[in-house]
Amino acid sequence: MNTGVSRLTLDLAGASDTDADELQALGEQLRRALLELDVEDVRLARPGTAAPEGAKPGEALAVGALVVTTAPLLVRQVLQLVDTWLRNRPLRSVKVELDGAVIELGHASAEDQRRLIDAFVEARTQQAGTSPSGE
């Protein structure tokens, strides 16, 4: 029964002085943090998964890339965790792809990031024809 499952691809974009080993370590840190949520799975993306637009052919894109499998109701929590986690890390941004839609979380203000996440989740919810999770 895999109905109602969301797969998010997260691509970590390091700062100009972030090397592949550091990006790999940061990806592992984020993976461990995400596993503390009630997500189904978080895996390191393997080479051959969809490359980010504009990526150079032959780049080892699996470094710093994760695939999160979760219930749709947890998508907002995943994005909020990524946003909070990103704040004190040497990264430019984390690009998140879900069902062909992309959101890039960076170092905008907390309020701007919250609005961006809310708009992204609402658009995905409306597209899926489900109501957003509310209290």
N, CA, C and O atoms as a GROMACS GRO file, in nm:
protein
  540
    1MET      N    1   0.082  -0.119   0.000
    1MET     CA    2   0.000   0.000   0.000
    1MET      C    3   0.086   0.125   0.000
    1MET      O    4   0.109   0.183   0.106
    2ASN      N    5   0.134   0.166  -0.115
    2ASN     CA    6   0.218   0.285  -0.124
    2ASN      C    7   0.142   0.406  -0.175
    2ASN      O    8   0.203   0.501  -0.223
    3THR      N    9   0.010   0.404  -0.165
    3THR     CA   10  -0.067   0.520  -0.208
    3THR      C   11  -0.046   0.632  -0.108
    3THR      O   12  -0.026   0.608   0.012
    4GLY      N   13  -0.050   0.754  -0.156
    4GLY     CA   14  -0.033   0.868  -0.068
    4GLY      C   15   0.108   0.884  -0.017
    4GLY      O   16   0.129   0.927   0.097
    5VAL      N   17   0.206   0.851  -0.099
    5VAL     CA   18   0.346   0.866  -0.060
    5VAL      C   19   0.408   0.978  -0.143
    5VAL      O   20   0.389   0.986  -0.264
    6SER      N   21   0.483   1.065  -0.075
    6SER     CA   22   0.555   1.172  -0.144
    6SER      C   23   0.703   1.141  -0.144
    6SER      O   24   0.758   1.093  -0.044
    7ARG      N   25   0.767   1.168  -0.258
    7ARG     CA   26   0.913   1.153  -0.269
    7ARG      C   27   0.973   1.289  -0.298
    7ARG      O   28   0.944   1.350  -0.401
    8LEU      N   29   1.055   1.335  -0.207
    8LEU     CA   30   1.122   1.463  -0.223
    8LEU      C   31   1.269   1.438  -0.251
    8LEU      O   32   1.332   1.354  -0.185
    9THR      N   33   1.324   1.509  -0.348
    9THR     CA   34   1.467   1.501  -0.375
    9THR      C   35   1.529   1.630  -0.324
    9THR      O   36   1.487   1.739  -0.362
   10LEU      N   37   1.630   1.618  -0.238
   10LEU     CA   38   1.697   1.733  -0.179
   10LEU      C   39   1.839   1.740  -0.234
   10LEU      O   40   1.914   1.643  -0.223
   11ASP      N   41   1.875   1.854  -0.292
   11ASP     CA   42   2.010   1.874  -0.342
   11ASP      C   43   2.075   1.986  -0.264
   11ASP      O   44   2.030   2.100  -0.268
   12LEU      N   45   2.182   1.953  -0.191
   12LEU     CA   46   2.253   2.051  -0.112
   12LEU      C   47   2.352   2.125  -0.200
   12LEU      O   48   2.431   2.062  -0.270
   13ALA      N   49   2.350   2.257  -0.196
   13ALA     CA   50   2.444   2.339  -0.272
   13ALA      C   51   2.541   2.403  -0.173
   13ALA      O   52   2.503   2.489  -0.094
   14GLY      N   53   2.665   2.359  -0.180
   14GLY     CA   54   2.766   2.408  -0.086
   14GLY      C   55   2.811   2.550  -0.117
   14GLY      O   56   2.795   2.599  -0.228
   15ALA      N   57   2.869   2.613  -0.017
   15ALA     CA   58   2.932   2.743  -0.036
   15ALA      C   59   3.052   2.722  -0.127
   15ALA      O   60   3.093   2.609  -0.152
   16SER      N   61   3.109   2.832  -0.175
   16SER     CA   62   3.219   2.822  -0.273
   16SER      C   63   3.338   2.743  -0.219
   16SER      O   64   3.413   2.685  -0.298
   17ASP      N   65   3.358   2.740  -0.089
   17ASP     CA   66   3.474   2.669  -0.033
   17ASP      C   67   3.437   2.533   0.027
   17ASP      O   68   3.517   2.474   0.099
   18THR      N   69   3.316   2.482  -0.003
   18THR     CA   70   3.272   2.352   0.048
   18THR      C   71   3.317   2.243  -0.048
   18THR      O   72   3.281   2.245  -0.166
   19ASP      N   73   3.395   2.147   0.003
   19ASP     CA   74   3.442   2.039  -0.085
   19ASP      C   75   3.346   1.920  -0.079
   19ASP      O   76   3.251   1.919   0.000
   20ALA      N   77   3.372   1.821  -0.164
   20ALA     CA   78   3.282   1.706  -0.176
   20ALA      C   79   3.271   1.628  -0.045
   20ALA      O   80   3.162   1.582  -0.010
   21ASP      N   81   3.382   1.613   0.028
   21ASP     CA   82   3.377   1.539   0.155
   21ASP      C   83   3.289   1.612   0.256
   21ASP      O   84   3.211   1.548   0.327
   22GLU      N   85   3.302   1.744   0.263
   22GLU     CA   86   3.221   1.821   0.356
   22GLU      C   87   3.074   1.814   0.316
   22GLU      O   88   2.986   1.803   0.402
   23LEU      N   89   3.046   1.821   0.186
   23LEU     CA   90   2.909   1.813   0.137
   23LEU      C   91   2.850   1.676   0.171
   23LEU      O   92   2.733   1.666   0.209
   24GLN      N   93   2.929   1.571   0.157
   24GLN     CA   94   2.886   1.436   0.192
   24GLN      C   95   2.852   1.429   0.342
   24GLN      O   96   2.749   1.372   0.380
   25ALA      N   97   2.938   1.486   0.426
   25ALA     CA   98   2.915   1.484   0.571
   25ALA      C   99   2.789   1.563   0.606
   25ALA      O  100   2.711   1.520   0.692
   26LEU      N  101   2.769   1.677   0.542
   26LEU     CA  102   2.649   1.757   0.566
   26LEU      C  103   2.524   1.681   0.524
   26LEU      O  104   2.422   1.686   0.592
   27GLY      N  105   2.532   1.610   0.412
   27GLY     CA  106   2.420   1.528   0.366
   27GLY      C  107   2.384   1.421   0.468
   27GLY      O  108   2.267   1.393   0.493
   28GLU      N  109   2.488   1.359   0.527
   28GLU     CA  110   2.464   1.257   0.630
   28GLU      C  111   2.401   1.319   0.754
   28GLU      O  112   2.313   1.258   0.815
   29GLN      N  113   2.445   1.440   0.794
   29GLN     CA  114   2.385   1.509   0.909
   29GLN      C  115   2.237   1.535   0.884
   29GLN      O  116   2.153   1.510   0.971
   30LEU      N  117   2.206   1.587   0.765
   30LEU     CA  118   2.068   1.617   0.732
   30LEU      C  119   1.985   1.488   0.728
   30LEU      O  120   1.870   1.486   0.773
   31ARG      N  121   2.043   1.382   0.674
   31ARG     CA  122   1.974   1.254   0.668
   31ARG      C  123   1.935   1.208   0.809
   31ARG      O  124   1.822   1.166   0.831
   32ARG      N  125   2.030   1.214   0.903
   32ARG     CA  126   2.001   1.173   1.040
   32ARG      C  127   1.892   1.260   1.102
   32ARG      O  128   1.805   1.208   1.172
   33ALA      N  129   1.895   1.390   1.077
   33ALA     CA  130   1.792   1.480   1.131
   33ALA      C  131   1.655   1.445   1.074
   33ALA      O  132   1.556   1.443   1.147
   34LEU      N  133   1.648   1.418   0.944
   34LEU     CA  134   1.521   1.384   0.880
   34LEU      C  135   1.465   1.252   0.930
   34LEU      O  136   1.344   1.236   0.942
   35LEU      N  137   1.552   1.158   0.960
   35LEU     CA  138   1.506   1.028   1.010
   35LEU      C  139   1.442   1.039   1.148
   35LEU      O  140   1.370   0.949   1.190
   36GLU      N  141   1.467   1.150   1.219
   36GLU     CA  142   1.403   1.171   1.349
   36GLU      C  143   1.256   1.208   1.332
   36GLU      O  144   1.177   1.196   1.426
   37LEU      N  145   1.218   1.255   1.212
   37LEU     CA  146   1.076   1.276   1.182
   37LEU      C  147   1.015   1.139   1.154
   37LEU      O  148   1.086   1.039   1.147
   38ASP      N  149   0.885   1.134   1.139
   38ASP     CA  150   0.818   1.006   1.113
   38ASP      C  151   0.811   0.978   0.963
   38ASP      O  152   0.706   0.938   0.912
   39VAL      N  153   0.924   0.999   0.892
   39VAL     CA  154   0.927   0.973   0.748
   39VAL      C  155   0.950   0.824   0.725
   39VAL      O  156   1.002   0.754   0.812
   40GLU      N  157   0.912   0.777   0.606
   40GLU     CA  158   0.931   0.635   0.575
   40GLU      C  159   1.076   0.601   0.551
   40GLU      O  160   1.125   0.498   0.598
   41ASP      N  161   1.148   0.689   0.477
   41ASP     CA  162   1.285   0.657   0.441
   41ASP      C  163   1.359   0.783   0.397
   41ASP      O  164   1.298   0.876   0.343
   42VAL      N  165   1.490   0.785   0.421
   42VAL     CA  166   1.578   0.890   0.368
   42VAL      C  167   1.702   0.818   0.318
   42VAL      O  168   1.774   0.754   0.394
   43ARG      N  169   1.727   0.831   0.189
   43ARG     CA  170   1.844   0.764   0.128
   43ARG      C  171   1.931   0.866   0.058
   43ARG      O  172   1.884   0.970   0.011
   44LEU      N  173   2.059   0.834   0.051
   44LEU     CA  174   2.148   0.914  -0.031
   44LEU      C  175   2.111   0.887  -0.175
   44LEU      O  176   2.093   0.772  -0.215
   45ALA      N  177   2.100   0.993  -0.254
   45ALA     CA  178   2.066   0.976  -0.396
   45ALA      C  179   2.183   0.909  -0.466
   45ALA      O  180   2.299   0.937  -0.436
   46ARG      N  181   2.152   0.823  -0.554
   46ARG     CA  182   2.254   0.750  -0.630
   46ARG      C  183   2.281   0.820  -0.763
   46ARG      O  184   2.191   0.884  -0.819
   47PRO      N  185   2.402   0.810  -0.813
   47PRO     CA  186   2.427   0.864  -0.946
   47PRO      C  187   2.328   0.801  -1.043
   47PRO      O  188   2.300   0.681  -1.036
   48GLY      N  189   2.276   0.882  -1.134
   48GLY     CA  190   2.177   0.833  -1.227
   48GLY      C  191   2.038   0.879  -1.191
   48GLY      O  192   1.946   0.867  -1.272
   49THR      N  193   2.019   0.932  -1.069
   49THR     CA  194   1.891   0.994  -1.038
   49THR      C  195   1.886   1.124  -1.114
   49THR      O  196   1.988   1.172  -1.164
   50ALA      N  197   1.770   1.182  -1.124
   50ALA     CA  198   1.753   1.303  -1.205
   50ALA      C  199   1.850   1.411  -1.161
   50ALA      O  200   1.857   1.445  -1.043
   51ALA      N  201   1.924   1.463  -1.256
   51ALA     CA  202   2.021   1.569  -1.227
   51ALA      C  203   1.950   1.703  -1.220
   51ALA      O  204   1.854   1.727  -1.292
   52PRO      N  205   1.998   1.790  -1.132
   52PRO     CA  206   1.940   1.924  -1.128
   52PRO      C  207   1.959   1.995  -1.261
   52PRO      O  208   2.060   1.974  -1.329
   53GLU      N  209   1.864   2.079  -1.297
   53GLU     CA  210   1.874   2.153  -1.422
   53GLU      C  211   2.000   2.238  -1.421
   53GLU      O  212   2.030   2.302  -1.321
   54GLY      N  213   2.073   2.238  -1.530
   54GLY     CA  214   2.195   2.317  -1.540
   54GLY      C  215   2.319   2.244  -1.491
   54GLY      O  216   2.429   2.298  -1.498
   55ALA      N  217   2.303   2.122  -1.443
   55ALA     CA  218   2.419   2.045  -1.396
   55ALA      C  219   2.503   2.005  -1.516
   55ALA      O  220   2.451   1.979  -1.624
   56LYS      N  221   2.633   1.999  -1.494
   56LYS     CA  222   2.724   1.961  -1.602
   56LYS      C  223   2.722   1.809  -1.619
   56LYS      O  224   2.719   1.736  -1.520
   57PRO      N  225   2.724   1.761  -1.743
   57PRO     CA  226   2.728   1.616  -1.765
   57PRO      C  227   2.850   1.555  -1.698
   57PRO      O  228   2.959   1.612  -1.703
   58GLY      N  229   2.831   1.442  -1.635
   58GLY     CA  230   2.943   1.372  -1.574
   58GLY      C  231   2.971   1.412  -1.430
   58GLY      O  232   3.056   1.350  -1.366
   59GLU      N  233   2.904   1.514  -1.378
   59GLU     CA  234   2.928   1.552  -1.239
   59GLU      C  235   2.879   1.441  -1.147
   59GLU      O  236   2.779   1.375  -1.176
   60ALA      N  237   2.949   1.420  -1.036
   60ALA     CA  238   2.904   1.324  -0.936
   60ALA      C  239   2.796   1.390  -0.852
   60ALA      O  240   2.826   1.450  -0.749
   61LEU      N  241   2.673   1.380  -0.897
   61LEU     CA  242   2.564   1.455  -0.836
   61LEU      C  243   2.510   1.393  -0.709
   61LEU      O  244   2.431   1.456  -0.639
   62ALA      N  245   2.550   1.270  -0.677
   62ALA     CA  246   2.496   1.205  -0.559
   62ALA      C  247   2.551   1.268  -0.431
   62ALA      O  248   2.491   1.252  -0.324
   63VAL      N  249   2.663   1.337  -0.439
   63VAL     CA  250   2.720   1.399  -0.320
   63VAL      C  251   2.628   1.510  -0.273
   63VAL      O  252   2.600   1.605  -0.346
   64GLY      N  253   2.580   1.497  -0.150
   64GLY     CA  254   2.493   1.599  -0.095
   64GLY      C  255   2.351   1.595  -0.147
   64GLY      O  256   2.279   1.694  -0.138
   65ALA      N  257   2.309   1.481  -0.202
   65ALA     CA  258   2.172   1.468  -0.252
   65ALA      C  259   2.102   1.356  -0.176
   65ALA      O  260   2.158   1.248  -0.156
   66LEU      N  261   1.978   1.383  -0.136
   66LEU     CA  262   1.900   1.286  -0.059
   66LEU      C  263   1.764   1.267  -0.124
   66LEU      O  264   1.713   1.356  -0.191
   67VAL      N  265   1.705   1.149  -0.103
   67VAL     CA  266   1.569   1.123  -0.146
   67VAL      C  267   1.490   1.086  -0.020
   67VAL      O  268   1.524   0.991   0.051
   68VAL      N  269   1.384   1.164   0.007
   68VAL     CA  270   1.301   1.143   0.126
   68VAL      C  271   1.167   1.086   0.081
   68VAL      O  272   1.101   1.142  -0.007
   69THR      N  273   1.126   0.976   0.140
   69THR     CA  274   0.995   0.917   0.115
   69THR      C  275   0.913   0.935   0.242
   69THR      O  276   0.953   0.893   0.350
   70THR      N  277   0.796   0.999   0.225
   70THR     CA  278   0.715   1.031   0.343
   70THR      C  279   0.568   1.042   0.307
   70THR      O  280   0.532   1.047   0.189
   71ALA      N  281   0.485   1.044   0.407
   71ALA     CA  282   0.343   1.070   0.386
   71ALA      C  283   0.327   1.217   0.347
   71ALA      O  284   0.399   1.302   0.398
   72PRO      N  285   0.233   1.248   0.257
   72PRO     CA  286   0.213   1.386   0.214
   72PRO      C  287   0.190   1.484   0.330
   72PRO      O  288   0.229   1.600   0.320
   73LEU      N  289   0.129   1.438   0.438
   73LEU     CA  290   0.103   1.528   0.550
   73LEU      C  291   0.231   1.575   0.620
   73LEU      O  292   0.227   1.672   0.695
   74LEU      N  293   0.344   1.507   0.596
   74LEU     CA  294   0.470   1.545   0.660
   74LEU      C  295   0.558   1.632   0.572
   74LEU      O  296   0.667   1.671   0.614
   75VAL      N  297   0.515   1.662   0.449
   75VAL     CA  298   0.598   1.741   0.358
   75VAL      C  299   0.634   1.876   0.421
   75VAL      O  300   0.749   1.918   0.416
   76ARG      N  301   0.536   1.943   0.480
   76ARG     CA  302   0.563   2.073   0.543
   76ARG      C  303   0.667   2.059   0.654
   76ARG      O  304   0.757   2.142   0.665
   77GLN      N  305   0.656   1.955   0.737
   77GLN     CA  306   0.753   1.934   0.845
   77GLN      C  307   0.892   1.907   0.791
   77GLN      O  308   0.991   1.956   0.847
   78VAL      N  309   0.901   1.831   0.682
   78VAL     CA  310   1.031   1.804   0.620
   78VAL      C  311   1.093   1.936   0.573
   78VAL      O  312   1.210   1.962   0.600
   79LEU      N  313   1.014   2.019   0.504
   79LEU     CA  314   1.066   2.147   0.454
   79LEU      C  315   1.106   2.239   0.569
   79LEU      O  316   1.209   2.307   0.560
   80GLN      N  317   1.029   2.242   0.675
   80GLN     CA  318   1.062   2.327   0.790
   80GLN      C  319   1.189   2.278   0.858
   80GLN      O  320   1.272   2.359   0.900
   81LEU      N  321   1.206   2.148   0.871
   81LEU     CA  322   1.328   2.094   0.930
   81LEU      C  323   1.449   2.131   0.845
   81LEU      O  324   1.552   2.174   0.898
   82VAL      N  325   1.438   2.114   0.714
   82VAL     CA  326   1.548   2.148   0.624
   82VAL      C  327   1.584   2.296   0.638
   82VAL      O  328   1.701   2.332   0.646
   83ASP      N  329   1.482   2.382   0.641
   83ASP     CA  330   1.504   2.526   0.654
   83ASP      C  331   1.577   2.558   0.785
   83ASP      O  332   1.674   2.633   0.784
   84THR      N  333   1.531   2.502   0.896
   84THR     CA  334   1.594   2.527   1.026
   84THR      C  335   1.736   2.472   1.029
   84THR      O  336   1.828   2.538   1.077
   85TRP      N  337   1.754   2.351   0.978
   85TRP     CA  338   1.885   2.286   0.977
   85TRP      C  339   1.985   2.367   0.895
   85TRP      O  340   2.102   2.378   0.932
   86LEU      N  341   1.940   2.422   0.785
   86LEU     CA  342   2.026   2.495   0.692
   86LEU      C  343   2.086   2.622   0.752
   86LEU      O  344   2.193   2.665   0.711
   87ARG      N  345   2.019   2.682   0.848
   87ARG     CA  346   2.056   2.814   0.900
   87ARG      C  347   2.200   2.826   0.948
   87ARG      O  348   2.262   2.930   0.930
   88ASN      N  349   2.255   2.723   1.010
   88ASN     CA  350   2.391   2.732   1.064
   88ASN      C  351   2.488   2.637   0.995
   88ASN      O  352   2.581   2.585   1.056
   89ARG      N  353   2.465   2.616   0.866
   89ARG     CA  354   2.551   2.527   0.790
   89ARG      C  355   2.619   2.605   0.677
   89ARG      O  356   2.564   2.704   0.629
   90PRO      N  357   2.738   2.560   0.634
   90PRO     CA  358   2.810   2.629   0.527
   90PRO      C  359   2.756   2.591   0.389
   90PRO      O  360   2.829   2.540   0.304
   91LEU      N  361   2.628   2.616   0.368
   91LEU     CA  362   2.563   2.584   0.242
   91LEU      C  363   2.498   2.708   0.185
   91LEU      O  364   2.455   2.797   0.260
   92ARG      N  365   2.490   2.715   0.052
   92ARG     CA  366   2.417   2.825  -0.013
   92ARG      C  367   2.268   2.800  -0.004
   92ARG      O  368   2.191   2.891   0.026
   93SER      N  369   2.228   2.675  -0.032
   93SER     CA  370   2.086   2.645  -0.037
   93SER      C  371   2.063   2.495  -0.041
   93SER      O  372   2.156   2.416  -0.057
   94VAL      N  373   1.937   2.458  -0.025
   94VAL     CA  374   1.893   2.320  -0.047
   94VAL      C  375   1.776   2.329  -0.144
   94VAL      O  376   1.674   2.391  -0.115
   95LYS      N  377   1.794   2.266  -0.260
   95LYS     CA  378   1.688   2.264  -0.360
   95LYS      C  379   1.605   2.138  -0.338
   95LYS      O  380   1.659   2.027  -0.332
   96VAL      N  381   1.473   2.157  -0.327
   96VAL     CA  382   1.383   2.046  -0.301
   96VAL      C  383   1.289   2.030  -0.421
   96VAL      O  384   1.225   2.126  -0.464
   97GLU      N  385   1.282   1.908  -0.475
   97GLU     CA  386   1.193   1.879  -0.587
   97GLU      C  387   1.087   1.781  -0.539
   97GLU      O  388   1.118   1.681  -0.474
   98LEU      N  389   0.961   1.812  -0.572
   98LEU     CA  390   0.849   1.725  -0.539
   98LEU      C  391   0.752   1.727  -0.655
   98LEU      O  392   0.696   1.832  -0.687
   99ASP      N  393   0.730   1.613  -0.717
   99ASP     CA  394   0.635   1.602  -0.829
   99ASP      C  395   0.660   1.705  -0.938
   99ASP      O  396   0.565   1.761  -0.993
  100GLY      N  397   0.786   1.730  -0.970
  100GLY     CA  398   0.819   1.824  -1.076
  100GLY      C  399   0.825   1.969  -1.033
  100GLY      O  400   0.871   2.054  -1.110
  101ALA      N  401   0.781   2.001  -0.913
  101ALA     CA  402   0.787   2.137  -0.861
  101ALA      C  403   0.913   2.150  -0.776
  101ALA      O  404   0.954   2.056  -0.708
  102VAL      N  405   0.975   2.269  -0.780
  102VAL     CA  406   1.100   2.291  -0.709
  102VAL      C  407   1.087   2.411  -0.617
  102VAL      O  408   1.029   2.513  -0.654
  103ILE      N  409   1.142   2.398  -0.497
  103ILE     CA  410   1.152   2.507  -0.403
  103ILE      C  411   1.299   2.511  -0.360
  103ILE      O  412   1.359   2.407  -0.334
  104GLU      N  413   1.356   2.630  -0.351
  104GLU     CA  414   1.494   2.642  -0.307
  104GLU      C  415   1.497   2.716  -0.175
  104GLU      O  416   1.458   2.833  -0.166
  105LEU      N  417   1.543   2.646  -0.072
  105LEU     CA  418   1.553   2.705   0.061
  105LEU      C  419   1.694   2.758   0.078
  105LEU      O  420   1.792   2.688   0.055
  106GLY      N  421   1.703   2.883   0.119
  106GLY     CA  422   1.834   2.945   0.135
  106GLY      C  423   1.837   3.025   0.263
  106GLY      O  424   1.782   2.985   0.366
  107HIS      N  425   1.904   3.139   0.257
  107HIS     CA  426   1.923   3.219   0.377
  107HIS      C  427   1.835   3.343   0.378
  107HIS      O  428   1.879   3.450   0.419
  108ALA      N  429   1.711   3.329   0.333
  108ALA     CA  430   1.614   3.438   0.343
  108ALA      C  431   1.571   3.448   0.490
  108ALA      O  432   1.605   3.361   0.571
  109SER      N  433   1.498   3.551   0.522
  109SER     CA  434   1.451   3.565   0.660
  109SER      C  435   1.360   3.448   0.695
  109SER      O  436   1.302   3.385   0.607
  110ALA      N  437   1.348   3.420   0.824
  110ALA     CA  438   1.264   3.309   0.869
  110ALA      C  439   1.120   3.329   0.822
  110ALA      O  440   1.054   3.233   0.782
  111GLU      N  441   1.072   3.452   0.826
  111GLU     CA  442   0.934   3.480   0.783
  111GLU      C  443   0.918   3.456   0.632
  111GLU      O  444   0.818   3.397   0.590
  112ASP      N  445   1.015   3.500   0.552
  112ASP     CA  446   1.008   3.477   0.408
  112ASP      C  447   1.013   3.328   0.376
  112ASP      O  448   0.940   3.281   0.288
  113GLN      N  449   1.098   3.255   0.445
  113GLN     CA  450   1.108   3.111   0.422
  113GLN      C  451   0.976   3.043   0.459
  113GLN      O  452   0.930   2.954   0.388
  114ARG      N  453   0.914   3.085   0.571
  114ARG     CA  454   0.787   3.026   0.613
  114ARG      C  455   0.680   3.048   0.507
  114ARG      O  456   0.605   2.957   0.473
  115ARG      N  457   0.674   3.172   0.454
  115ARG     CA  458   0.576   3.201   0.349
  115ARG      C  459   0.602   3.119   0.224
  115ARG      O  460   0.508   3.068   0.162
  116LEU      N  461   0.727   3.104   0.187
  116LEU     CA  462   0.765   3.025   0.070
  116LEU      C  463   0.724   2.879   0.088
  116LEU      O  464   0.666   2.819  -0.003
  117ILE      N  465   0.752   2.823   0.205
  117ILE     CA  466   0.716   2.684   0.233
  117ILE      C  467   0.564   2.668   0.231
  117ILE      O  468   0.512   2.573   0.171
  118ASP      N  469   0.493   2.760   0.296
  118ASP     CA  470   0.347   2.752   0.299
  118ASP      C  471   0.288   2.755   0.157
  118ASP      O  472   0.201   2.675   0.125
  119ALA      N  473   0.337   2.847   0.074
  119ALA     CA  474   0.286   2.858  -0.064
  119ALA      C  475   0.315   2.730  -0.143
  119ALA      O  476   0.230   2.683  -0.218
  120PHE      N  477   0.435   2.675  -0.126
  120PHE     CA  478   0.474   2.553  -0.196
  120PHE      C  479   0.384   2.436  -0.155
  120PHE      O  480   0.334   2.362  -0.240
  121VAL      N  481   0.363   2.420  -0.024
  121VAL     CA  482   0.281   2.310   0.026
  121VAL      C  483   0.136   2.327  -0.019
  121VAL      O  484   0.072   2.231  -0.060
  122GLU      N  485   0.084   2.449  -0.011
  122GLU     CA  486  -0.054   2.474  -0.054
  122GLU      C  487  -0.072   2.441  -0.201
  122GLU      O  488  -0.171   2.379  -0.239
  123ALA      N  489   0.022   2.481  -0.285
  123ALA     CA  490   0.013   2.452  -0.429
  123ALA      C  491   0.016   2.302  -0.455
  123ALA      O  492  -0.060   2.252  -0.538
  124ARG      N  493   0.102   2.229  -0.384
  124ARG     CA  494   0.110   2.084  -0.401
  124ARG      C  495  -0.020   2.019  -0.353
  124ARG      O  496  -0.069   1.924  -0.414
  125THR      N  497  -0.076   2.070  -0.244
  125THR     CA  498  -0.199   2.016  -0.187
  125THR      C  499  -0.315   2.036  -0.283
  125THR      O  500  -0.393   1.944  -0.306
  126GLN      N  501  -0.326   2.156  -0.339
  126GLN     CA  502  -0.434   2.184  -0.434
  126GLN      C  503  -0.420   2.100  -0.559
  126GLN      O  504  -0.519   2.051  -0.613
  127GLN      N  505  -0.297   2.082  -0.606
  127GLN     CA  506  -0.273   2.002  -0.725
  127GLN      C  507  -0.314   1.857  -0.700
  127GLN      O  508  -0.368   1.791  -0.789
  128ALA      N  509  -0.290   1.808  -0.580
  128ALA     CA  510  -0.325   1.670  -0.547
  128ALA      C  511  -0.472   1.654  -0.516
  128ALA      O  512  -0.522   1.541  -0.509
  129GLY      N  513  -0.543   1.766  -0.495
  129GLY     CA  514  -0.685   1.760  -0.467
  129GLY      C  515  -0.717   1.717  -0.325
  129GLY      O  516  -0.825   1.665  -0.298
  130THR      N  517  -0.621   1.741  -0.235
  130THR     CA  518  -0.644   1.708  -0.094
  130THR      C  519  -0.646   1.835  -0.013
  130THR      O  520  -0.598   1.939  -0.058
  131SER      N  521  -0.701   1.826   0.105
  131SER     CA  522  -0.702   1.945   0.190
  131SER      C  523  -0.574   1.948   0.272
  131SER      O  524  -0.523   1.843   0.312
  132PRO      N  525  -0.520   2.069   0.298
  132PRO     CA  526  -0.396   2.079   0.375
  132PRO      C  527  -0.417   2.032   0.518
  132PRO      O  528  -0.528   2.038   0.571
  133SER      N  529  -0.309   1.985   0.578
  133SER     CA  530  -0.320   1.941   0.717
  133SER      C  531  -0.342   2.062   0.804
  133SER      O  532  -0.268   2.160   0.795
  134GLY      N  533  -0.442   2.057   0.886
  134GLY     CA  534  -0.470   2.170   0.974
  134GLY      C  535  -0.505   2.119   1.110
  134GLY      O  536  -0.540   2.002   1.129
  135GLU      N  537  -0.494   2.207   1.205
  135GLU     CA  538  -0.526   2.167   1.342
  135GLU      C  539  -0.672   2.189   1.367
  135GLU      O  540  -0.720   2.162   1.477
   0.00000   0.00000   0.00000
